[in-house]
Amino acid sequence: MIIGYEAKRIFHNRSGLGNYGRNLVRSIANHSPQTTLKLYNPWPGSVAFEMPPRVQEVYPSLKSKWYAQLWRQKLLSKQAKREGVQLFHGLSAELPQGLAAQGIRSVVSIHDLIFLRYPHLYKAIDRKIYKRKALAACKRADLVVAISQQTRADLIQLLGISPTKIKVIGQGCAPEFWKDHKKAGQALLKQHQVPEKFALFVGTLEPRKNPVKLAQACIVEKIPLVIVGRAKKYWQDFEKSLAPDEAAFLHHLSVKSTADLAGIYQSAQLMAYPSDFEGFGIPLVEAMVSGTALISSTNSALKEVAGPGSILVEENEVDHLRQALRRFWDDDALREEAIAKNLNFAEQFRDSILAAQWMDTYRELLGHD
């Protein structure tokens, strides 16, 4: 089987959609030895991706960004046909035109429709572009795969996609999180003078994810908080407002490798991710497979992804977060029981499980038994 992928994000996005594409391609390549994967990339990227065997990166014939955009949108289908592609997978809500005309079956992954649920967070032109691209891809695709039941419901409600055209397949995380990197994580934490016992937040420091409320809760409870993520102005303004004794509880780290990040998860007492809305919530999976107690929220896909050992707050307010933090911080037995429950739950996010689901989906689309 030869599968083509719209792979721009794999080589150009360091987190989020890039991680999704890299993890999916890696897991399929490693668990499907008879499959060739072609990654169609419009121009060389800056993100390193050690490609497994039978994975090929493919560029357009002309080194021009104008031509690359045209190629990506309109010319790619003919090239994929010439190269024997039987099925094409758009990894991030985009598909090239003309696949059906070339006899190539297609599937598109949709991650979320946050730009429609929270329009005030996006520029009007960006909302228009995102909606147009997502709707066009869903209409062109033979199958739409949502990464959660929440996203499936949003596709039906907000874009009018037929329920019969949508399938749900979750996502996994990088293999480093399944391995023991605690020693490396502890060395990095010691270098930055982080206390041995700390809470953790991983994600973009933006209002929707509520890192400020989490930080305020930690400061009140005198719980050190390690923060890993890109800071928006909202967070920068908050940091400037803190007194020195308050700021001392916060440790904003720059982490260069996935192994180091896994080691930080594995060293934390707990991970808190009190977002107002997520299409999936990959930090939840990273925490669970790292053996880290988890606090999150009862909304959106978070309630699907968080395992039965998690503490889920109904409202992302400081008092609710304080209570949740204190429960895990003070009760070792509760925390260890929660970790064990979530590790068992997280087995569904292993590469082998997800790769099998995707290969079954590809075979069904091609009419293979």
C-alpha positions in Angstrom: 0.0 0.0 0.0 1.3 3.5 -0.9 -0.1 6.3 1.2 0.4 10.0 0.6 0.3 12.7 3.3 -0.1 16.4 3.2 3.0 16.9 5.4 3.7 20.6 5.7 3.1 20.6 9.4 5.4 17.7 10.1 8.4 19.7 8.9 7.4 23.2 9.9 5.5 23.0 13.3 7.5 22.0 16.4 4.4 21.2 18.5 0.7 20.7 18.2 -0.2 19.6 14.6 3.5 18.9 13.8 3.7 16.4 16.7 0.4 14.8 15.6 1.7 14.2 12.1 5.2 13.0 13.2 3.7 10.6 15.8 1.1 9.2 13.4 3.6 8.7 10.5 6.2 7.1 12.8 3.7 4.7 14.4 2.3 3.6 11.0 5.7 3.1 9.5 6.9 1.1 12.5 3.9 -1.2 12.7 3.0 -1.6 9.0 6.1 -3.0 7.3 4.4 -3.5 3.9 3.4 0.2 3.6 5.2 3.0 1.8 4.5 6.5 3.1 5.1 9.6 1.0 5.3 12.9 2.8 4.5 15.8 0.5 6.2 18.9 1.8 6.0 22.2 -0.2 9.5 23.4 0.8 12.3 22.4 3.2 11.4 23.0 6.9 13.3 23.7 10.1 11.9 20.8 12.2 14.0 17.7 12.3 12.2 14.4 11.7 14.1 11.2 11.7 12.1 9.3 9.1 11.6 5.5 9.6 12.2 3.1 6.7 9.8 3.3 3.7 9.0 7.0 4.5 9.9 9.4 1.7 9.8 13.2 1.8 8.7 14.7 -1.6 9.1 18.3 -2.8 7.6 20.1 -5.8 9.8 20.2 -8.9 10.4 24.0 -8.7 12.0 25.8 -5.8 9.6 28.7 -5.7 7.2 29.4 -2.8 4.6 30.7 -5.2 4.8 27.5 -7.2 4.9 25.4 -4.0 1.6 26.9 -2.9 0.0 26.2 -6.3 1.5 22.6 -6.2 0.2 22.0 -2.7 -3.4 23.1 -3.5 -3.9 22.1 -7.1 -1.1 20.1 -8.7 -0.2 17.6 -6.0 -3.0 15.1 -6.9 -1.6 14.4 -10.4 1.9 13.9 -9.0 0.6 11.5 -6.3 -1.2 9.5 -9.0 2.0 9.2 -11.1 3.9 8.0 -7.9 1.4 5.2 -7.2 -0.4 6.8 -4.2 -3.6 4.8 -3.5 -4.8 6.8 -0.6 -4.1 10.4 0.5 -4.3 11.6 4.1 -4.6 15.3 5.0 -3.2 15.5 8.5 -4.4 19.0 9.4 -7.8 19.9 7.9 -6.5 20.3 4.3 -6.6 18.2 1.1 -5.4 19.1 -2.4 -7.9 19.5 -5.1 -8.5 16.8 -7.7 -7.8 13.6 -5.7 -11.1 12.0 -6.7 -10.6 12.8 -10.4 -7.3 10.9 -10.2 -9.0 7.9 -8.6 -7.2 8.4 -5.2 -9.3 7.8 -2.1 -8.8 10.4 0.7 -9.2 11.0 4.4 -8.7 14.2 6.4 -8.0 14.6 10.1 -9.8 17.4 11.9 -8.4 18.4 15.3 -10.8 21.1 16.5 -13.1 24.0 15.5 -12.0 26.3 18.3 -11.9 29.2 15.8 -15.7 28.8 15.5 -16.4 28.2 19.2 -14.1 31.1 20.4 -14.2 33.5 17.5 -12.9 36.4 19.6 -9.6 34.7 19.9 -8.9 34.9 16.1 -8.7 37.6 13.5 -11.8 37.7 11.2 -9.7 36.9 8.1 -8.1 33.9 9.8 -11.5 32.5 10.9 -12.7 32.8 7.3 -9.7 31.0 5.9 -9.8 28.2 8.5 -13.5 27.6 8.0 -13.2 27.6 4.2 -10.3 25.2 4.2 -11.9 22.8 6.8 -15.2 22.7 5.0 -13.6 22.2 1.6 -11.4 19.3 3.0 -14.4 17.6 4.6 -16.4 17.8 1.4 -13.5 16.4 -0.7 -12.6 13.6 1.7 -14.2 10.2 1.5 -13.8 10.0 5.2 -13.4 12.6 8.0 -11.5 11.5 11.1 -12.1 13.6 14.2 -9.6 13.2 17.0 -12.3 13.2 19.7 -16.0 12.8 20.2 -16.1 16.5 21.0 -14.6 17.4 17.6 -17.0 15.0 15.9 -20.0 16.8 17.6 -18.6 20.1 16.5 -18.2 19.0 12.9 -21.8 18.0 12.9 -23.1 21.1 14.7 -20.9 23.8 13.4 -20.0 22.7 9.8 -23.0 20.5 9.0 -20.9 17.4 8.2 -22.9 14.2 8.0 -22.4 11.9 11.1 -22.1 8.9 8.7 -19.0 10.5 7.2 -17.1 10.9 10.5 -15.0 8.4 12.4 -13.1 9.1 15.7 -9.5 8.1 16.2 -7.5 9.6 19.1 -3.9 10.5 19.1 -0.8 9.3 20.9 2.4 11.0 22.1 6.1 10.8 21.4 7.8 7.5 22.4 10.0 9.4 24.9 7.1 9.7 27.3 6.7 5.9 27.6 10.4 5.6 28.6 12.3 6.5 31.8 13.9 9.9 31.5 13.5 10.9 35.1 17.2 11.3 35.8 17.7 13.7 32.9 14.6 15.7 34.0 15.9 15.9 37.6 19.3 17.1 36.4 17.6 19.9 34.4 15.4 20.9 37.3 18.3 21.0 39.7 20.2 23.2 37.2 17.3 25.7 37.4 17.0 25.4 41.2 13.5 23.9 41.1 12.4 22.4 44.5 12.2 18.6 44.5 8.4 18.7 44.9 6.5 20.7 42.3 3.4 21.0 40.2 3.6 21.2 36.4 1.8 23.0 33.5 2.7 22.3 29.9 1.1 24.3 27.1 0.8 27.7 25.4 0.5 30.5 28.1 -2.8 31.9 26.8 -6.1 32.8 28.4 -8.0 29.8 27.2 -5.7 27.4 29.1 -5.9 29.4 32.3 -2.2 29.2 33.4 -2.6 32.5 35.4 -5.4 31.0 37.5 -3.4 27.9 38.1 -0.3 30.0 39.1 -2.5 32.1 41.5 -3.8 28.9 43.1 -0.2 27.5 43.5 1.0 30.8 45.0 -1.8 30.8 47.6 -1.1 27.2 48.5 2.7 27.7 48.4 3.1 25.0 45.8 6.1 25.5 43.4 4.9 25.5 39.8 7.0 24.6 36.8 5.7 26.1 33.5 6.8 24.9 30.1 5.3 26.7 27.1 5.4 29.8 24.9 4.3 33.0 26.7 1.7 35.3 25.3 1.3 38.9 26.4 -1.4 37.8 28.9 1.2 35.8 30.8 4.0 38.3 30.5 1.7 41.0 32.0 0.8 38.6 34.9 4.5 37.9 35.6 5.3 41.6 35.8 2.5 42.1 38.3 3.9 39.6 40.9 5.7 40.6 44.0 9.2 38.9 44.4 7.9 36.4 47.0 5.1 35.4 44.7 7.2 35.1 41.6 9.6 32.8 43.6 7.0 30.0 43.4 7.0 30.0 39.5 9.7 28.4 37.4 9.3 29.1 33.6 11.6 26.7 31.8 12.8 26.4 28.3 13.0 22.7 27.4 14.9 21.8 24.2 14.3 18.0 23.9 11.3 15.8 24.2 13.3 13.5 26.5 13.9 16.3 28.9 10.2 17.2 28.8 9.3 13.6 29.6 11.8 13.6 32.5 10.2 16.8 33.9 6.7 15.1 33.7 8.1 12.0 35.4 9.6 14.1 38.3 6.5 16.2 39.0 4.0 15.5 41.8 1.2 16.4 39.5 0.3 18.0 36.2 -2.5 20.5 35.9 -4.2 21.5 32.6 -7.2 23.6 33.4 -8.2 24.6 29.9 -11.6 26.0 29.0 -11.8 24.0 25.7 -9.6 21.5 23.8 -10.2 19.4 20.7 -8.1 16.7 22.4 -5.5 17.7 25.0 -2.2 15.9 24.3 -0.5 17.1 27.6 -3.1 14.8 29.4 -1.8 11.8 27.5 1.8 12.8 28.1 1.1 13.1 31.9 -0.7 9.8 32.1 1.9 7.7 30.3 4.7 9.5 32.3 3.1 8.3 35.6 2.1 11.8 36.7 -1.0 12.6 38.6 -3.4 14.6 36.5 -5.8 17.6 37.2 -7.9 18.9 34.3 -11.4 20.1 33.5 -14.8 18.6 32.9 -15.3 20.4 29.6 -14.8 19.6 25.9 -12.6 16.6 25.0 -10.7 16.8 28.2 -13.3 14.7 30.0 -12.8 12.0 27.3 -9.0 12.0 27.4 -8.5 12.2 31.1 -8.3 8.8 32.8 -10.5 7.7 35.7 -7.7 8.6 38.2 -7.8 12.3 37.2 -9.3 15.1 39.3 -11.5 17.1 37.0 -12.7 20.6 38.1 -16.1 21.8 37.1 -15.0 25.4 37.0 -11.5 26.7 36.2 -11.4 29.1 39.1 -8.7 29.7 41.6 -10.6 28.1 44.6 -11.5 25.0 42.6 -7.9 24.6 41.5 -6.6 25.1 45.0 -8.8 22.3 46.3 -7.7 19.9 43.5 -4.0 20.8 44.0 -4.2 20.2 47.7 -5.8 16.8 47.4 -2.9 15.4 45.3 -0.2 17.4 47.1 -1.1 16.1 50.5 -2.2 12.5 49.9 0.5 10.2 48.5 -1.8 7.1 48.6 -4.5 8.9 46.5 -1.9 10.1 44.0 -0.3 6.7 43.5 -3.8 5.1 43.1 -4.7 7.8 40.5 -1.5 7.2 38.6 -2.1 3.5 38.4 -5.6 3.9 37.1 -4.5 6.4 34.5 -1.6 4.3 33.3 -4.0 1.5 32.6 -6.4 3.8 30.8 -3.6 5.3 28.7 -2.8 1.9 27.1 -5.4 2.9 24.4 -2.9 5.6 23.3 0.0 3.3 22.5 1.4 3.5 19.0 0.5 -0.1 18.2 -3.1 0.4 19.0 -3.5 3.7 17.1 -1.5 2.4 14.1 -3.8 -0.7 13.9 -6.9 1.6 13.9 -5.5 3.7 11.1 -4.4 0.8 9.0 -7.9 -0.8 9.4 -9.4 2.6 8.3 -7.1 2.8 5.2 -7.9 -0.7 4.2 -11.6 -0.1 4.5 -11.4 3.0 2.3 -9.5 1.0 -0.3 -11.9 -1.9 -0.1 -9.2 -4.3 1.2 -10.1 -7.1 3.6 
